[in-house]
């Protein structure tokens, strides 16, 4: 007899993180339920990722599927994976996360308990030793918050039905270094779907220790975010004024948002954010 279709398809996009994606897959294989599949898209890796994925797929046939694509970024890679998904429900996961055994079960339970169409989960830092990873952790909390909410727009790590994913069009098809998650969430909200955030459901996440990478991420958020807000009808003037006010007030709100030893670094990165967003607005939009 044919094996029944899985209820859940976990989608993982990966690029040059052979060790991390192996750890991620091992945690998925240890889930306390069996009605799911894992679809991994190798987004143009040049390290040992293809060998890692092949090894896991051979040892777990029918549970892990993988394929490769040219490097286009996580959004398009996830869209390609969903086209191959068989599950009624899609769960988006990052390749540098580790999931507790009850992760999928808790996401499904939260969907029913919260009566939500989409359930987002939280990132618990694997460690907070390096200043850069601590900065990224606190910056992430600025977006998600620490309390349950039903009006979520943020990182698109969530449970969603395959039907709603497809109706919303998934992530933007063009390559984006940032803001693609917000674009997707905004479209879900515009469709009238309830997008809930449950901070009690967590995965362990490895934040970067690379300050240069942090600066690239802040720059990308400033630039791609400006494009996103303009695409949903906000004027250049409104976007610029909001960015200016956010930066001008940063000496105050950074006192609340970041630990004292990260305060001046946070202010400097907010200046970078404002400068890059304003330059983008003046240059091309």
C-alpha positions in Angstrom: 0.0 0.0 0.0 1.1 3.5 -0.7 2.3 5.5 2.3 -0.2 8.2 3.3 0.8 11.8 2.5 2.5 13.6 5.4 0.5 16.1 7.4 3.4 18.6 7.7 6.1 19.6 5.3 9.1 21.2 7.0 10.9 23.5 4.6 14.6 24.3 5.1 16.7 26.5 2.8 20.4 26.2 3.3 23.6 27.7 1.9 27.2 26.8 3.0 26.2 25.6 6.5 27.0 21.9 6.3 27.6 21.4 10.0 24.6 23.5 11.1 22.1 21.9 8.6 23.2 18.5 9.8 22.4 19.5 13.4 19.1 20.9 12.3 18.1 17.7 10.4 19.1 15.5 13.4 16.8 17.5 15.6 13.9 17.2 13.1 14.4 13.5 12.9 14.0 13.3 16.7 10.5 14.9 16.7 7.8 13.1 18.8 5.6 12.5 15.8 6.1 10.9 12.4 3.5 12.5 10.1 5.9 14.9 8.5 8.5 15.2 5.8 11.6 17.5 5.5 12.3 19.2 2.2 15.7 20.9 2.0 16.8 23.2 -0.8 20.6 23.6 -1.2 20.7 27.2 -2.4 24.0 27.0 -4.3 26.3 25.7 -1.6 30.0 25.3 -2.3 31.0 23.5 0.9 30.1 19.9 2.0 26.4 20.6 2.2 25.4 18.4 -0.8 27.2 15.4 0.7 25.5 16.0 4.1 22.1 16.2 2.5 22.6 13.1 0.4 23.8 11.1 3.4 20.8 12.1 5.5 18.4 11.4 2.7 19.9 7.9 2.0 19.6 7.0 5.7 16.1 8.4 6.0 14.3 7.7 2.7 10.8 9.1 2.5 11.5 11.4 5.4 14.1 13.8 4.0 14.0 15.0 0.4 16.5 17.5 -1.0 17.4 19.2 -4.2 19.8 21.9 -5.4 19.1 25.3 -7.0 21.2 28.2 -8.1 21.9 30.7 -5.3 18.9 33.0 -5.2 18.4 33.6 -1.5 16.2 31.9 1.1 12.9 33.3 -0.1 12.9 31.8 -3.6 14.5 28.6 -2.3 11.6 28.2 0.2 9.1 28.8 -2.6 10.7 26.1 -4.7 10.5 23.7 -1.7 6.8 24.4 -1.1 6.1 23.5 -4.8 7.4 20.0 -3.9 5.7 19.7 -0.6 3.0 17.1 0.0 1.9 18.2 3.5 -1.3 20.1 4.3 0.7 22.3 6.6 4.0 24.0 5.8 6.5 24.9 8.6 9.4 27.2 7.6 12.6 26.5 9.5 16.1 28.0 9.3 19.2 25.9 8.7 21.0 27.1 11.8 18.3 26.2 14.3 17.8 23.1 16.5 14.3 22.0 17.4 13.1 20.4 20.6 11.3 17.1 20.2 7.8 18.5 20.8 8.2 21.5 18.4 5.9 20.4 15.6 3.3 19.1 18.1 3.2 22.4 20.0 2.9 24.4 16.8 -0.2 22.4 15.7 -1.7 22.6 19.2 -1.1 26.4 19.3 -2.9 26.8 16.0 -6.0 25.3 17.5 -5.7 26.9 20.9 -5.1 30.4 19.5 -7.6 29.8 16.6 -4.9 31.3 14.3 -4.4 30.8 10.6 -0.6 31.2 11.0 1.5 30.5 14.1 5.0 32.1 14.4 7.6 30.8 16.9 10.5 32.4 18.7 14.3 32.1 18.4 16.2 31.2 21.6 19.9 32.0 21.3 22.3 29.1 21.4 24.7 31.3 23.3 25.2 34.9 24.1 29.0 35.1 24.5 30.1 37.3 21.6 28.9 40.9 21.4 27.7 40.5 17.8 25.4 37.6 18.6 24.1 39.4 21.6 23.3 42.5 19.5 21.5 40.4 16.9 19.5 38.6 19.7 18.3 41.9 21.2 17.6 43.4 17.8 15.4 40.4 17.0 13.5 40.9 20.2 12.8 44.5 19.1 10.8 43.0 16.1 9.1 40.0 17.7 8.7 41.2 21.3 8.5 38.7 24.1 4.7 38.5 24.6 2.0 36.6 22.7 0.4 38.7 19.9 -2.1 38.2 17.2 -0.9 41.0 14.8 2.5 39.5 13.9 4.7 40.9 11.2 8.3 39.7 11.5 10.7 36.9 10.6 8.6 34.3 8.7 9.4 31.3 10.9 5.9 29.9 11.2 3.3 27.2 10.6 1.0 27.9 7.7 -1.4 25.9 5.5 0.0 25.1 2.1 -3.2 26.6 0.6 -2.7 30.0 2.3 1.0 29.9 1.4 0.2 29.5 -2.2 -2.7 32.0 -2.2 -0.4 34.7 -0.7 2.2 34.0 -3.4 4.9 33.0 -0.9 8.1 35.0 -0.5 9.0 37.6 -3.2 10.4 35.9 -6.2 13.2 38.4 -6.6 16.4 38.1 -4.5 16.2 40.2 -1.3 18.8 40.4 1.4 16.2 41.5 3.9 12.5 42.5 4.3 11.2 39.4 2.3 9.7 38.0 5.6 7.9 41.3 6.2 6.5 41.4 2.7 5.1 37.9 3.1 3.6 38.6 6.5 2.1 41.8 5.2 0.3 40.0 2.4 -1.0 37.4 4.8 -2.4 40.1 7.0 -3.9 41.9 4.0 -5.7 38.6 3.1 -7.4 38.8 6.5 -5.5 35.9 8.0 -4.7 35.9 11.7 -0.9 35.6 12.3 -0.2 34.8 15.9 3.2 34.8 17.7 3.7 32.3 20.5 7.0 33.1 22.3 6.6 30.0 24.4 7.4 27.8 21.3 11.1 28.2 20.7 13.9 26.7 18.7 17.6 27.2 19.5 19.2 29.6 17.0 22.9 30.3 16.3 23.3 34.0 15.9 26.3 35.3 13.9 29.5 36.5 15.7 30.7 38.4 12.6 30.3 42.2 13.1 30.9 42.8 9.4 28.0 40.5 8.7 25.9 42.4 11.2 26.6 45.7 9.3 25.6 44.0 6.0 22.3 42.8 7.6 21.5 46.3 9.0 22.3 47.8 5.6 20.1 45.3 3.8 17.3 45.9 6.2 17.5 49.6 5.6 17.6 49.3 1.8 15.2 46.5 1.1 12.9 47.8 3.8 12.6 51.1 2.0 11.7 49.3 -1.2 9.1 47.2 0.7 7.4 50.1 2.4 7.3 52.0 -0.9 5.7 49.0 -2.6 2.8 49.0 -0.2 2.0 52.6 -0.8 4.0 54.6 1.7 5.5 57.8 0.2 9.2 58.5 0.2 8.6 61.4 2.6 6.8 59.3 5.1 9.4 56.6 5.0 12.2 59.1 5.4 10.6 61.0 8.2 9.9 57.8 10.2 13.5 56.7 9.7 14.8 60.1 10.9 12.5 60.0 14.0 13.6 56.5 14.8 17.3 57.4 14.6 16.8 60.7 16.5 15.1 58.8 19.3 17.6 55.9 19.4 19.7 57.4 22.3 16.6 56.9 24.4 15.0 53.7 23.2 18.4 52.0 23.0 18.7 52.3 26.7 15.7 50.0 27.1 16.4 47.7 24.2 20.1 46.9 24.6 22.4 46.1 27.5 24.8 48.9 28.6 27.9 47.4 26.9 26.1 47.4 23.5 24.6 50.8 23.8 27.1 52.8 21.7 27.4 50.1 19.1 23.6 50.1 18.8 23.5 53.8 18.3 26.2 53.6 15.6 24.3 50.9 13.8 21.1 52.9 13.9 23.0 55.8 12.3 24.1 53.3 9.6 20.5 52.2 9.2 19.2 55.7 8.8 22.0 56.7 6.4 21.5 53.8 4.1 17.7 54.1 4.1 17.8 57.8 3.3 20.4 57.2 0.6 18.2 54.6 -1.0 15.2 56.8 -1.0 17.1 59.7 -2.5 18.9 57.7 -5.1 16.5 55.3 -6.7 12.9 55.7 -5.5 
